[in-house]
């Protein structure tokens, strides 16, 4: 038993789900054990992104899935799936192992992208090596980073394509510089970071990734090896020899074994996951503890996620080490989950997901490049840079984005909340903060304020924000009309947009 407080339970679920529902807070408090909750979540059946994408297309009377169907399905699942931790981790993984609909080979293939996202969902709690294998052989990744159809120099007269070879090292496994287990750089005698690999390693690894092709144009199954197109000569990668005569599969398996046991993988991937899930500026001690779990468990992601979310840093660390800016799209899913959103007119899909391309500056599998929507080490100019603090999400948050999202929040809370009426528009999502409205109409202003503080601000609202919420309530004769304005202010406040 952990003796969790209500505030701690809210904060934990804020980081571990796509948005906090108070029924889930009540359940976690009844367990009083984050570890048990995580274990139950790992075992929880989960929704399928490909199936839901196709269901979206069917419900819209379309003959084939579109990218809007895929993103609508993502929102369906984010809001409604009981396997919230799995979906939260999958979203984090999608920003590490990046593919994008903006690639010309993928823009017309929503099903393939949905299937790739499902691969990440399935792989959220497997071994890192198994996940990397599935990602490497995914036809979506093969098309996106041009490994598909890669041939040896003996056939083409030129060196094999190095795209996937470079990114799998730089972005997906070990990074550019050697790391200590706490994520700090290993320095040479001159005090400079040491590189993890050389160009010759990339050139040799590109030869490992020859001979793989999409299977009969089927982008929903793993790529297959064509041994006649594979470079079978000896290769030398990161001080390890790949013997002559190995098949494409043998070369791949040797690489997966080698790279997954590389000393950089544990701190590199652990840091990326922590930054996406709990804090933008983890302490060295936090990274060290999680990376050790990664290393000692041979990359068991279930144990790594358990370590990230049960570490003492979540509740004991000074706030600047345990804070992150809320991603815009997760701010939206939070609002909808917290306020029990539902499609209008008896519909069972999210038809128009909040003008997502214009509203959030991010959406699932919609990054402009393999480098994601932002760098994990982005430092905005000003105080944060002076204090050497990263805030990756601020790279996509500007005044235009804040205005667009504020407009979406306001329209949601007023037009499809306060004025929801009979909720008849099938293309809209409605919210029903009925419990809050009941408190307002019965004159329970203090309890209303406490409840909004709990539901939206994890019971950590600043005195300034709480005072403004109180003023809104006091300024309305008909207290019903105060509720959506109080919620709007809470959701656009820094207290909500910064998770700490």
Phi, psi and omega in degrees: 000139184254350185056048180295138172275165178298321178296318179294320178297317178297315181297315179301311181291331175300323181275336189255359181228180176271009182148141190272127168256138184294334175296327178287326175298314179301318181294316179299319179296327178291326175287319184055040184202103179298322181298317178295319178300317179297315180299319178295322179294321179298323181276352185292130171302152186222156182284156184255124184292323178292313179300318182290326176297316179292325177294322175302313180298317179299316182293336179267004181061041177257150180278341179211157180291145173246171177295328175297323175298317181297314181290323174301319177296321177300316178293319176308312185286318180301321183277330193243342183290138177286338181277064187295319180296318179300316180292325179293318179291320178300320178296321176296315179298326180293343178261002172255307178265080194275130162230166185211144175294345184282358173282138184297335179281347188240344187302329181263009185236071181296324180298318181296319179293320176298322179293323176296317179297323177295326176301317178293323179296314178296326185270008185298334185231021178266189176284149180301321181297317179294320178296317180296324176298312181298320179294317182298321183268001176294130177298332177295313177293323179299322177283319186292315181253024165056034171278332179303127177076013180292131186236155180285164181296332180297339180261316187266340184083003178220161183298147179299156177301132184259005189301302182293321180303318182289314185287328180294330177279310188288318190251331191257347187221297192239347178074184187275333188232146179296139185238146165283170184295340178269007178089354178283157182288143165279125186253148175275187184296337178269004179080018181257146177300145180262138181289151180272334182209167179245167177301326180296328177294319179295317180299318179289321180294325176301327178289328175299321185270032173262151174094008180253134183222152170301135186282102178050043178065013180271105183273011179254359179234159183300153174296156181241156183270137169246101188296337178290344181253010184258138177283113184260006179287163178299140178231152181228111187229124177049049176068021178233138181269134172255111190298152175297145174090000179288148177284171177300318179294318180297317177299317180297314182294324177295318178296315181300318179293317181295311188285326182289340177258005177296139183298341180280336188299314184300306180289328182292307182289323178300317179297316180298317180294317178301316181296327180278336189253322190232318184204145179280342185224068182293146175291158177301324182294320178297311179300316182301314182296316180291317181297325177295321175297316178303310185294313185286341179259010183057040175075028177290107187292333176299316179290325179295313179297319176302316181294319181299317188270346179252001180297146180296342181299331184300326184245344189252349188272143172307147195302323184292340174272349181230056179219149173208149175287135181290131177296138185306316184290331177282337171296321181290315179295327177298310181304312184293320179289318182296327185254019170058054182295149178210146178290149181281167174061026180074009179292158179235018173229158173271110190277314184237090187285071165059037180046053195300330183289333181261340191272318195253344189060018174196150170199162188303125180056044181232020181290157180285338182204177179294348179274013173072189181286336184200159174283141177295347182249019182297130176240112176295149177297150179114214187300320183296316178297318180298330179264006180057042178250135178269151174212075188306318186296335181292347176294337181246004180254114177228182183298321179298317179295318180297320179294315180300315182290323176300320178296319178297315178303312185295315180298318179299312186286326181269299187290323185245016174235280180303318183257032188293335176051235181268007174051054191266346185280112184293341183268002183243155172260133179250152175238148185228079177282054188300322181298322178290319179297322178296319178298318181296313185289338178268007175077017181268066186297319181295317179291325176299314180298316179297322182290317176297319177301319180286310185295321188256323190247015179054034179060028181236023180300138180288157177305324181294313181293316180297323178295321179292322176297318179297320180296322178298314180298314182295333185277001181246127173289316175268102189295338178305319185283352176281335191297309185292330178288322177295317178296318180301312180298319180297317184287335179264001184283153173301331179299328176274317188286344174247119180271112177208000000 
